[in-house]
Amino acid sequence: MRRIGTLFFTLSTLGGLSGLLAPLSGAAVYHSDGSAAKVKALHNAALDGDTITLPAGTFTWSTPVTIWKAIKLQGAGSGRIIGNTKSSVTVGTGSKTFTTTRSGLPITAGQVLRVAKMPHPPGGGGSESNPPARGTYMEGTVTSYSGTTLVMNVTTMQGSGTWTFWWIATQPATTIVNNYSNGGKPSVSLVQINQSLAGSTEISGIRFLANPATTNRSGFIGLSSIGYLTPKTKIHDCWFQSDGGGAAAIFAETNQGLVWNCSFDDTFSQAAAAITLKWEDANGAPSWTTNSTMGADDTNGATNFYIEDCDFHAYLVAADPDSNSRIVFRHNVFDNSGLSSHGADTGPIGMRHVELYDNELIFEGQHSIERSKHEAKSRGIPMLDKLSCSSSSRSGIRPWSGVSFALLRRELRAARLLHVFGTGLHLGQ
C-alpha cells in the first residue's frame, strides 16, 4: 500500500533494530508437519538460533505452543491484504472488472487473488451491514491489471449480492486456524512467546485465522518478558484474521516487540483488538521510573514497541496501548479502524507514551472525518497523519483521530503534552 508523508527516522538509523535483523550463524533448520504437537517437539530439541518451518497447508491448532528459545517459526507464506476496490460488483463467477482505489498495486497477470467484502460497522446503517464481512468473496486469476483497472476470471465464490466495498488479498500458503479456547484469558495465547535473553524469537510467513465455531478463544500470539530490556520479538509478513470470539491478535506484556509488513482484519466485531500492550508485572515498572524514549531518544531502538508498514481493517480498536507501554506507529494504514489507549484514569498504571508517524487513516463517511478535524482544531492539535474519507452509508465507526485524542484527556489536564514536530505526534505522561 502507498505510504505518504516524510520519514522521521528509519530502521537503518536505529542501530539496535537493524542489528536484530542479522541471523545467528551455525543454525539448524527443522521441518515440521504443521501440527502444534510437532512444532512443540521440534522446539524442545532446537537450540537458540535454529529455525522451525511449517509447510504449505491449513493446520488447526487446539492446544497452545510455548516458545522460550531464540528460534524462528517460519511458514511458507501468509498472503496479505494489498488494496481496496469500491466497484459495485455482483458476486459470481466469470470475468469481473474492479477499479482499485489506487494504482500501482503489486498485481500481475496470472496471479490468484481473493476479493472479499469489507464489513459494515454495526449500527452504521445501510444494506452492507449484512452479510457481515469476508465470508462473502470472489477468488480467481488476474487476467490483466493496468492503472486502476483490475480484470479477473473468478472461479470460486461464496455469498451473494451486489456490494461496493471490498479488500483485495494475495493467497496464503500456510494457515494456522486458532481452535484454542482458553476461557477468554487475554494473556494466554495460541503461540505464547516467553522472551529469551539469548536472542530474538521470530515469526513470519503464517496466516492466523480465527475459527468462528469456537468461543472464548485465545489471541494468536502472546509476548511476555523476563526483564525490562530483552532482545525484541520480531513478527513480520503475517496475516491475522480476527472475529468476535477472541482476544487481541497480539497481546504483549512487554515493550520488546517489532511488528512489520503484517495485515490485520476483523469483522467489525467490536470485541477483538489487533494489538494490545499491557505490562503490569514488576518487569515493566522501569517504564515509569526511567526517562522517556520518544523519537531519537530511543537511540538503539531497544526500548519502544514498534509497529511499521502494517495495515488494519475493520477494527473498532486496532491497537490499545495500556500499562507501561511505549509504542511507535510508523507508515501504517488504518482502514476504517480505531485506536484506543489507557491512562491512569482508565487503568491501574497507564501507558507511558505513544508516537505516530506517517500513517494513513481512511474512513468511510464524511461525518466521522469532519468530527475528527473539528476535535483536533478545538484542542489546538495539528493533523499530522493523513486523513481521507469517501461518501457512503458507513457512518457508524468511531473516528481514529477522535479516539486517539481521548488519551489526551489526562495529559492536557496536567499540561503534559510533550512535543509535536516533523510528521510525528508525540504523546506522553
PAVOBA-847010 format. One record per atom (N, C-alpha, C, O, CB): x, y, z. Coordinates in steps of 0.05 Angstrom, whole numbers, plus 5000, padded with zeros to 4 digits. Each point is the difference from the previous one (the first is absolute). Last residue first. Glycine has a CB too. Layout:
<nodes>
XYZ/...
</nodes>
This chain:
<nodes>
506452165585/499150065027/502550015018/499750065024/495849724968/502050354894/501249855022/498950095026/498550205002/505649754971/496050114909/498350035024/501349855022/500849774996/495050294976/506150334921/501249885024/498250065024/499450235006/505249824975/495549924904/498650105023/501049855024/499949755001/496050374972/508650134925/499349825021/498450145022/500550235006/503649514984/500650574927/497449884993/499149815023/498449824995/502750224956/505250785073/500149844976/497349904992/498050155000/506649715012/495050395086/501850104980/500149814976/499149775002/503750455034/493150015072/499149924973/502150114980/500650245001/494549755013/504149765101/500950164977/498949894975/499349764998/504850375027/492649715071/502950055000/500950174976/500950225004/499649345020/490750405041/500549954972/502950074994/500850235002/494349864985/500250005099/502249824996/500349924971/501349804994/498150045052/494250695018/501850154983/502549844993/502350105002/496050335017/493749285029/502550045015/502050164985/502350035008/496849555015/492550224939/499350105026/502550075016/500150195015/495749554984/505249834918/499350284997/499350135027/500750235005/497749674949/503549175043/502450164994/499450304998/501550165010/500449444967/491049775035/501650025024/502450184995/500750175017/497849384998/496050294911/498550125022/501750055024/500150225011/495849564972/506449804930/501150265008/498650115025/501050195012/500149894940/496649115000/502249955018/501350265009/501850005017/498949564961/492150434960/499149935027/502349965019/499750055024/496249744956/505250364926/500150245017/498949945028/500550155018/499050134941/500449054974/502750055009/500150245018/501650015019/500249784940/490049985000/500749815021/502850065011/500449995024/496749674954/499950864950/498450065024/500749815022/500150095023/496350084948/507649684946/501150235014/498450075025/501250065020/500550114936/495149124989/502749945011/501150235016/500949975023/499949724939/488550185028/502350094985/502649955014/500250025024/497050334956/493849045023/501250225016/502550094986/501749834992/496549985051/493149774905/502549945014/501050245016/499350234995/501849454968/490650234980/499949925027/502649965014/500049965025/496049834962/500950454919/500450225018/500249925029/500150175017/497550114951/501549394926/501549895023/500750225020/502250095001/499649554969/493950404941/498149985022/501449915026/498749975020/497749934948/508850684955/498549755001/498150005023/499850205014/504049554964/504950864972/497250005007/498849724998/500449864980/499350615003/510749745045/498350014976/497149975008/499449905021/504349924951/507050485070/497449875003/498650014973/500850144981/498949995067/510450045012/498550014976/497349865004/499849835017/504450184955/505750415078/497249905004/498650024974/500150214986/499949935062/510949864991/498150054979/497349875007/499849775007/503950264960/503150355109/499849774982/497850064980/498150155005/503649535030/499950975028/502749934991/500149764983/502049964985/499650255056/491950634996/499649734990/502649914986/500750104979/494349985015/504450645091/500149964971/499449714992/500749825015/502550574982/493250165092/501949794992/500049964970/497849964989/501549815055/495150785021/502450134991/502149804992/502450065002/496650315028/491749494998/502049965020/502750124992/502049985015/495749604998/494650464931/499150115025/502149975022/500050155020/495349754967/506249724927/500250294999/499250125027/501350195009/497749804942/500149075037/502850085000/500350315002/501650105015/499549494959/490350055017/501149945027/502950095002/500950105020/495849524984/499050454913/498950205018/501249965028/500850195014/495049844960/506249344959/501450254994/499150225021/501650155010/498749734941/495449275052/502849985008/501550274996/501450085018/498549444969/491250414984/500150015029/502949985010/500750135019/494749664983/503150124907/499650275008/500150035030/501050195011/496449904947/503049055005/502450144994/499750305009/502050115011/499049584951/491549735048/502249925017/502550174995/501250095020/497049454981/494250594944/499450085027/502449945018/500950175016/494249754977/504549814915/501050275005/499750085029/501650165010/497349964943/502548885004/497950175012/501150275008/501850015016/495849584999/508449564980/497750014982/497850175013/498949915020/502349644959/510150435032/497449975012/497850024979/500350174982/501450015062/509949724977/497849994980/497449955014/499749815015/503550024949/507850475050/497549955015/497750034981/499450214990/502649955053/509549704963/497850084983/497449905013/499849775008/503150214950/507750325080/497949794996/497850114983/499650244997/501549575048/507750584993/499749934972/498049774996/500649814985/504150355008/498049955106/501450124978/499049894973/499849764996/504250295033/494550005087/498649954975/501550144978/500250255000/495449695023/505549705089/500850174978/498749914974/499749764995/504850335029/494649835094/499449894973/500950214979/499750245005/496449495013/505549985097/499750194978/499549854974/500549764998/502650565026/495349335068/502150195004/500150214978/499850245005/502949415019/488449785017/502249994981/502050225005/499450205012/497549614954/497149765114/499950194978/502449974981/502249935009/495250385020/498849265061/502650134996/499950214978/500950235005/501349355010/490049915012/501550025025/502650154998/501050115020/496949474993/493750674922/501649755006/501650045025/500450235009/499749664942/494550815010/498549774991/501549735004/499149804990/498650504977/505950565059/497250045006/498349774992/497749975009/503050524986/508749594986/499649925028/497150045008/499149895021/505650224989/496449754887/501750145019/499449905028/498649805004/501550604966/498349174927/499350015029/502150165015/502449935000/495349624996/498050324894/502350015019/498950005028/497650045005/505350214962/494649604916/499250065027/502550025017/502249974991/493349805003/500750244896/502349985018/499250095028/498850215003/504549874959/491749534938/500350205021/502549945016/501349784998/493850285004/501149764890/500949885025/500750215020/501050214993/500749394983/496450394924/497649985016/500649855026/498549825009/498750184949/510950014997/497850004982/497449945016/499449785007/503650064955/507650475050/497849945017/497450034983/499150224996/503449935047/508749704939/497450084989/497949915020/499849765006/501850214946/509650305060/497849815000/497550114987/499850244997/502149565045/507550574984/499549914972/497949784999/500249814984/504550315004/498550025109/501250144977/499149874974/500249754997/503850385031/494849935089/498649924975/501350164977/500150245001/495649665024/507049815084/500550174976/498649884976/500449774994/504150395025/495949795100/499349884974/500350214978/499550245003/497349455019/504049985087/501350214984/499949904971/501449814992/501850345046/491649575063/500749974972/501450254989/499350235007/496849464987/499950085097/502950004996/500849994971/502449984994/498049805050/489550014970/501950045022/502949974991/500849804988/495750045043/497350254887/499150005028/502450025018/502050124993/493849614996/500450354900/502350035019/498950035028/498350175006/504550044958/493049404944/499150095027/502450015018/500649815015/494849994978/501050114895/502149985019/499150135026/498650205000/504949804964/490349874967/502249874986/502349965020/501449804998/497250414958/490749905056/502550075013/502249854986/500449765005/497350325040/494149874915/499250225018/502550105014/500450245004/495049575002/505449704900/500349975028/498950245015/500750234993/503449485000/497150094907/497549945013/500349925030/498649825009/499750044947/510750164993/497450024986/497849925019/500049785011/502250134945/509250375033/497949925018/497350054988/499650224989/503449875051/508549804934/497350114994/497949865017/500149765005/501450334948/510150165046/497849815003/497450134991/499950244997/502549535042/507150584973/499349904974/497949775002/500249814986/504450314998/499450065109/500750144976/499049864975/500149754999/504050435025/497049915092/498149884981/500250164974/499450244999/497449615037/509050005065/499750124974/498049844983/500249764998/504550435005/498650045106/498749794983/499350134974/498550204999/499649555042/510250575027/497250034992/499149764984/501649854989/499050645010/508549575035/498250055022/497150014992/498249925016/505450325006/504849654923/499749785018/497750035019/499149805012/505750134985/499850624929/497549864994/499349785019/498449834994/502550284960/506650545048/500649754987/497549834995/500149774993/504350235029/495050895016/502350024983/500749744985/500950014977/500850335054/490350195011/500349715000/502349944981/499649914977/495450005033/502850974996/500949925026/500149705004/501449905017/496850535001/498450074904/502749914999/501249925027/502249915002/498350384958/489249745040/501650094978/502849885001/500349765005/497150664995/498449485092/498650094976/502050084979/502250095005/493950065023/504249445067/501749934977/498550074975/499849834981/502549805045/497850665088/498649934976/502049944978/502350095000/493850195013/507149575088/499350214981/498549894976/500149774994/504050485021/494949225078/502350084983/499050214980/497650034996/504649525009/492050015056/502150105017/502550084985/502050085012/496249645025/493749874925/499250255013/502150125018/499750235008/495749604990/506149354954/498950184980/499250275011/500150204987/498349404988/504849635078/501950224992/498950184978/501150224996/502549475016/491249535020/500050245017/502050214991/499450245003/499249475034/499449364929/499350244985/500250265015/499850214989/497349504985/504549415064/502050044979/499550264984/501850124989/498849395008/493550145072/502250165010/502150064978/501450205002/497949605043/490750034922/501649865020/502450185007/500350224989/498349334994/494450644950/499450085027/501549845021/499450035024/496250094960/502550174908/502349895014/499850085029/500850225008/502149794950/492149984940/499250035028/502049855018/499949765002/495150284985/501850204904/502450005017/499150065029/498950225005/504149944956/492449464939/499650125027/502749985015/501249795000/493950085001/500450054892/502349995017/499450135026/499150235001/504049784959/489749794980/502349904985/502449965018/501249795001/497050444957/491649655077/501950214994/502249884982/500449765000/498550495043/490049474980/502849944998/501650264994/499050194989/499949354994/491750535028/501049845022/503049954999/501350015020/494249774982/498450644932/500150185023/500949855025/499650095023/496750184957/502749464923/498849865022/499650175025/498449955017/503749634965/500950524919/498750205016/498549875024/497850075007/501750234952/506449184991/497350014989/498350225012/497649985000/502749534992/511050414991/497949915018/497350014985/499950084976/502750085065/509049844937/497350074994/498049865018/500449775009/501050304944/509850195023/498249935022/497250074990/499550224992/503949865045/507549774922/497250084997/498449905024/500449785009/500050224940/510850245036/497849825007/497350134994/499750245000/503249565036/507050524963/499049874976/497949795007/500149784990/504350304988/500750175108/500150144975/498949824977/500149755002/503850535014/498749865099/498049884982/500150164974/499650245000/497449605039/508650005060/500250144974/498249854980/500549764994/504350395016/497349935107/498849894976/500450174976/500250245002/496449555027/504450255078/502149894983/498749864976/500149754999/503050205041/492750465040/500550194978/502049904980/500750144981/498250235050/493849075035/502850084996/500050234980/498150024984/503749525027/491149805004/500650095027/503050085000/501649905016/494849805005/495850164898/502750035008/500250105029/498950215006/502449884947/492249434965/499750105027/502850015012/501249795004/494150035001/499450084893/502650005014/499650135027/499150235002/503549784955/489649834998/501749834983/502849985012/501149785001/496250374958/494550025108/501850144981/501549814983/500849785009/499650605023/491349155004/501350245012/501750134979/499549974976/500549825070/491149614928/502649985011/501050265012/498750214998/502249444970/490750134981/500449795019/502650005015/500549825016/496549934956/499350844953/499150075027/500549795021/499450045024/497250224954/510149814939/497150045001/499250045029/501750055017/497649674941/510350294970/498649985025/497049994996/499050064978/504750175045/506249624924/497250034994/498349945025/499749775008/501150124943/510050355012/498349935023/497150064994/499450234994/504549865038/506449744918/497350104996/498349895023/499849765004/500750264945/510850185027/497949835009/497350134994/499950244994/503149565042/506750524958/499049864976/498049795009/500149774991/504150324984/501250185107/499950144974/498949824979/500149755002/503850535011/499849875096/497749884987/499650154973/499650245000/498149635045/509850015043/499550114973/497849844987/500149764997/504750394999/499550105109/498649804984/499350144973/499050225000/499149535041/510350595021/497350034991/499049754986/501449864986/499450635009/506649565087/499850014970/497150004991/498449865011/506049914986/496650645097/500849744989/500150034970/499050204989/498949555050/500250865057/501250014973/501049724993/501849895013/499650594994/493649595071/499150244987/501150024972/498650084982/501050145063/498848804995/501450245009/499050244985/498449974981/505649765031/492849394972/501249945026/501650245011/501149995022/499249534965/490550404945/502950055002/501049935028/498550025020/501150354946/492049424953/500650075027/503050015004/501549884984/494349905033/495650134902/502850065007/500250065030/498550165010/502450024943/492049304968/500450145026/503050045005/501649824995/494149995023/496849954895/502850015010/500050165026/499050225001/502949744952/489549825009/501849844984/502849985012/501149785003/496250364957/493749955102/501350154979/501949834984/500449775007/499150655021/492349075018/502450165007/500750194978/498949994978/502749635050/488250054993/502449924987/502350185008/499650235006/497849594955/492650075059/502150045020/502749914990/501649895015/495050045021/496649634903/499650245016/502150015022/501449815005/493650194986/503649514903/500849995028/499450275014/499950214987/503749465002/494950154917/498349815015/500749995029/498649885016/501149854943/504950804972/497550125011/498349815015/498150095013/502050224949/510649775023/498049804995/497350115011/499750005024/503749614977/505650964964/498249935022/498049794991/498950024978/501650445041/509749714942/497250034994/498349915024/500449795011/500550134940/509650375011/498649915023/497150064997/499250234996/504949845034/505049804902/497450135004/498749875024/499849755002/499750354949/511450005022/497749845009/497550175000/500150235009/502949485019/506950524957/498949844979/497649835007/499649794988/505050204996/502150335096/499550114973/498649804982/500149765005/503950545000/500949955101/497849864987/499450134973/499850254999/498349615046/510150085039/499050124976/497849824988/500349764998/504250464993/502250035104/498249814987/498750144976/499450245002/499749525042/510750515002/497350064992/498549754990/501249844986/500350625003/506649505087/499750114973/497050044994/498349955017/506049844968/499749935101/501949884981/499750124972/501949974984/498049625042/494550585052/502450174999/502049904980/501850154993/497549975055/489849724946/502549895010/502250204998/500150174981/498449385005/489850395020/502450114988/502549915014/500149985025/497250414961/493349144998/501350105024/502850094992/501849844995/495649855036/493050124914/502950044999/501050115026/499350235007/500449844943/491449365006/500950165022/503050025000/501449795002/494550085025/495249884908/503049985000/500950205021/499950244997/500449634953/490850045053/500549754986/503049954997/501049785005/494750284970/501450545109/499650004971/500649734988/501249835012/499950664987/496750105097/500749734992/499349974970/497649994993/501649825054/498850985004/502949975002/500949714993/502449945003/497750425031/490549954969/501550154980/503049944999/501250044980/495450315024/494749025022/502250135014/501850154980/501149874982/498849785054/491849774951/500050294997/502250155014/499850245004/495449724992/503449074997/498350125020/500050304999/499150145019/501949485009/503449794908/501550035025/498450135023/501250105019/502949934953/495749424925/498350155019/501350015027/500549795013/495350074962/507549954920/500749985028/498250185017/500350244999/504549654989/496449974913/497849855012/500449965030/498849835013/500549934944/504750784950/500050015029/497549875011/497850114998/505050315001/503149444908/497450065009/500049985031/500749805011/497150034945/510050354965/499449875026/497350105009/499550245003/505449735010/500749984887/497950115017/499849835025/499849764999/497650414961/509150034945/499849875026/498050145018/500250245005/504649614992/496150464914/500949724997/499749845026/499049784999/504350394966/490950734992/501849895020/500949724993/498549854987/499250425048/499450564896/499449745011/501949925022/502450024997/495649854959/499051175019/501549784988/499449755015/498850005022/504850314962/489450555011/502249865014/501349794983/498849884982/498950215061/494850824967/501349834981/502549875014/501550155012/496950134948/491350205071/502950005001/501149794982/498649814993/501350365054/490550454948/501449745002/503050055007/501150204993/495649594974/492850685014/502450055015/501349735006/498849835014/499550605006/493149684936/501550224989/502650065015/501350204994/494549994991/496248974986/501250165021/502050204988/500849974977/498749645055/492049614949/501650204987/501050195022/498550115015/498949854941/499448935050/499350295002/501950174984/502049914989/496150005055/503849115010/498550104977/499550305004/500750115020/497149444973/509049535043/498150225006/498650094974/500249874979/502750275059/506349424946/498349935022/498250245006/501050234998/502449455021/503849864899/498650215012/498549895024/499549765003/500050494953/508149544956/499049925026/498650235013/501050234998/502649425007/500450444909/499349724999/498849895025/498749795000/505050164968/498651024970/499249895026/499149714997/498349944984/500450525032/507750264931/498349784993/499449855026/501649855010/500450114943/500851135032/500549735011/498149804988/497750064993/504050145049/502750894951/498249804988/500849735009/502349924998/496950374961/502450825068/500749725005/497949824988/497650035007/504850105036/501450964954/498049804990/501149725003/502049924988/496350424979/506150545051/498349915022/498049794992/498249935015/502450525006/508249654926/499050235014/498549925025/501249905019/498550354938/501048944993/501250234988/498850255013/497650035001/503249734955/499149085040/499950225019/501550234988/502449984995/497349715045/495449254934/501750244994/499750205023/498150005015/501449924935/497649175059/500250014971/501850234991/501749974983/493849835013/503949615099/500150264987/500449974970/501849884991/500250325051/493049075023/502550074988/499950284987/498050064987/503049455006/492850155094/500649914974/502750114990/501650105016/493649874974/495950105088/502849934998/500649904972/498449854988/501850035061/492250685022/500549884974/503049954998/501650165009/494350074970/496449925109/502450054985/499949884972/498349834994/504350185049/492850095063/499150054973/502550084984/501250215005/494149935010/506149725074/498749754991/498850024973/499449804987/499750095060/505050845006/501649864980/498949734990/501149884982/502850365038/489250405032/502850054994/501149814979/498749954980/501950205066/489849954990/501750175016/502850064989/501150215004/496449625033/493150034904/501649845019/502250175013/500750214990/498249384983/495750985031/499549714999/500449914971/498650104983/498149925057/504650894985/500349885026/499749705000/500949875019/497350565000/500850224906/502449845003/500449885027/502049875005/500050414960/490750335006/499649724993/502549825004/499849765001/496950404966/501050735094/500749934972/499949704995/500149845019/502750564980/499750045099/497950024981/500949934972/502449964995/495650395033/506749665061/500550214980/497850034980/499950204986/504949715020/496349435068/498650255006/500450224980/498850215003/501749665044/507049404953/497349975012/498850265008/501350175011/500149395005/505650394903/500050025029/497249965011/498150114989/505850205009/499349214911/498850255008/500150025031/499449805013/497650214946/510049414974/497650015017/499150285006/501550195000/499949385020/503650024890/500750165024/497550025017/497950084990/505850184986/498348954950/498450235009/501050125025/500549875020/495649924959/510349704948/498049945021/498650255010/501250224999/501649395015/503949894907/498750265005/497749955019/498149874993/503250314960/508549295016/497349995012/499050285004/501450175011/499649395012/506649954905/499350205021/497249935011/498449874987/504450484990/506149274956/497549935013/499450195023/501750035018/498949484968/505550624918/500049985029/497249935010/498050084989/505750265014/498549854904/500449735009/500049955030/499949785009/502750174950/500051015004/498349814986/500749725008/502449935003/497150394959/502650445110/500949934973/498149794988/498549865014/506350234999/496750705074/498249804987/501149954972/500750184985/495349985041/505750495059/501849784991/498349774988/499849795012/503650345023/493750944960/500049785019/501749774989/500349974976/495150165040/502550774943/502649915008/500049785021/502149955013/499650494976/490450305007/501449854979/502649895012/500850065023/497350234941/492249895088/502550134993/501449834979/499549764998/500950455047/491049564985/500050285011/502650144995/500250245004/496649615030/499049384900/501450025025/500150295009/500050184984/502749415005/490249864948/501850244999/501250035028/498650045019/498550184946/498848884977/500150175024/501750244994/502049984985/497349625045/495249514917/501850244998/499750175025/497750065008/502049934942/498748915012/499150225018/502050234998/502449954999/495249735032/499349294921/501650244998/498750225017/497650064998/503949814956/496149155077/500450114974/501750265001/501250055021/494549754964/497449845095/502349914986/500250134973/498250144991/501649425034/495650895066/499649794980/502649924988/502150115006/493450074985/499550685069/501549765006/499349794979/497649944994/502450165055/499750954930/498249795010/501749745003/501549934983/494550284994/506950885028/500349754986/498149795013/499849995024/505050124963/498950985014/497549855005/500049754982/499750024976/497850415035/511450105029/498449954977/497449855008/500149825017/504050164954/504150365078/497350095006/498249974976/498150164996/503750165038/508149255010/498550094977/497150075009/498949875017/503949844952/508250125074/497050015002/498950064972/501450114983/498850045065/509749374994/498650234991/497049985003/499049805010/504750274958/503149285061/501750184985/498650254990/501350184989/501449424998/497449525090/498350194987/501750214987/501750125012/494649805022/507549084979/499750265014/497950164985/499749974976/505050025041/501348974996/498250174986/499750265015/500950035022/496749574958/508449685048/497550075013/497850124982/497750005007/505150085033/506249184958/498950254989/497350065010/498349825002/504450114957/503049345069/500750014971/498950254987/500450044976/499649465023/502950445108/498249874982/500950044971/502050134994/494349945039/509049945068/499850114972/498049844983/500549764995/504250415009/500250085097/497749844992/499150114973/499050234999/499649665049/511050175014/498250114979/497849794995/500649764997/503250524982/502349915116/499749864975/498350154981/498750205007/501949375017/503350465077/500450204979/500149854973/502049974987/500650345044/491849345058/502650014988/500150214978/498050084990/502749435021/491550195039/501750145019/502950014990/501950075015/495149795022/491949924934/502750024990/501650165021/499350235006/499249754945/491749415040/501650195015/502950004990/501249794997/495950165044/492349774925/502849944997/501650225014/499550244994/499849524961/489849805052/502050224996/502849894997/500649785008/496550535019/493549214940/501750025024/502150214996/500950034977/498249495035/494950244919/498250015023/501450025027/498750045020/498049704953/504850444913/501349965026/497950045022/498850215002/505749954979/496049614906/498450095023/501449935026/500749775005/495050174968/507350254919/500449845023/498450125024/500250235006/504449634978/497550164900/498450115022/500049815023/499549764997/497650484970/510649964949/497649855009/498550145022/500950215009/501449374978/508650374979/497650114989/497749825009/500249765001/502250454959/505749735105/499649974971/497550154992/498550115016/503749454985/504850685080/497449884996/499549984970/500550204986/497749995059/511349895022/498350074977/497349865002/499849795011/504350294961/504550255095/498049804997/498150094977/498850225002/501549635047/510550404987/497550074986/498249754999/500949784994/501450584979/506550045095/499049814980/497350104989/498850185010/503549455014/502850825047/500950064973/498949814979/500350054976/503750135044/496749475079/499750284993/501250054973/502349914994/497950225054/496848894964/501850185015/499450284991/498850054979/504749595025/490149404995/501550214987/501750165019/499649995024/496850044943/497149255055/502649904990/501850234990/502449964998/495449614991/493350615041/501549885023/502849904992/501850015016/493849865004/498550454913/501050225017/501649895023/502150115007/493950174980/499749114958/502350114987/501250235016/502450035002/495849844954/493749745074/502249815002/502650114988/502149965011/494649674987/495450894994/500949985028/502449825002/502050075013/493350005003/500549974901/501550255005/501050005029/502350085005/494950164961/497249055008/502749984988/501750255005/502449985005/495649724960/493050295066/501649805014/502849984989/502049985015/493849774995/497850804947/500950125025/501849815015/502150085011/493850204992/503549634890/498349965024/501350135024/502450045001/495949534980/505650394929/498050215003/498349965025/498550195006/501549854946/507949455020/497749924983/497750205002/497849954989/503549575016/509650725006/497849885014/497949904980/500150064976/500750235064/510349914960/497550024984/497849855014/500149765004/502650274954/507250505069/498349775005/497350044985/498850215001/503449715044/508750484956/497250044991/498549745004/500949794990/500650564976/507950175081/498749774986/497250074992/498750185012/504249515015/506550964989/497349915009/499149774984/500749964976/498350515038/509350124985/500149735009/497449885009/499949815015/504650284998/496350974992/501449824983/499949715012/499549975024/503550414961/489550455022/502249885014/501349794982/498749874984/499050215060/497350814916/499649735010/502449905015/502250084996/494749824966/499451145027/502149824991/499649725011/499649975024/503650414973/491550425022/499249864976/502149804991/499449844982/497950565005/503650225087/498349785007/499349834976/499249775003/499150505035/506650554954/501649775009/498449765007/500949774997/502450555020/492450484960/501249884976/501849775008/500149804985/499750644992/496350055093/498049864985/501249864976/499449774994/497250555022/509050225039/499149775014/498049844984/500149755000/500750495042/502450604925/502049784998/499149755014/500549784990/502950565008/491550454955/499849895026/501849755001/499149784993/496150405014/503850304914/501250185018/499849915029/501450115018/497650254951/497149154960/502950004995/501450195019/502449975006/496849914947/491350045046/501349785014/503050014996/501549925018/494449814976/499551214996/499649734989/501349795017/501650065017/498150144937/495550855058/502549855000/499449724993/497849905005/504250415030/492150374940/501450145021/502649875006/502150145000/493649995020/498249964887/501149815019/501550155021/501750174994/498649484971/491250724978/502850015002/501049815021/498949995022/501150484963/490749474950/501250175020/503049985000/501249904981/494750055046/497449234942/500050294995/501650145022/500449895022/495250084954/502749004970/500650145025/500350294994/500950084978/501449525041/492449484934/501650254997/500450125027/498350005017/499950084938/500848855032/498350245000/501750255000/502350005010/494149755014/
</nodes>
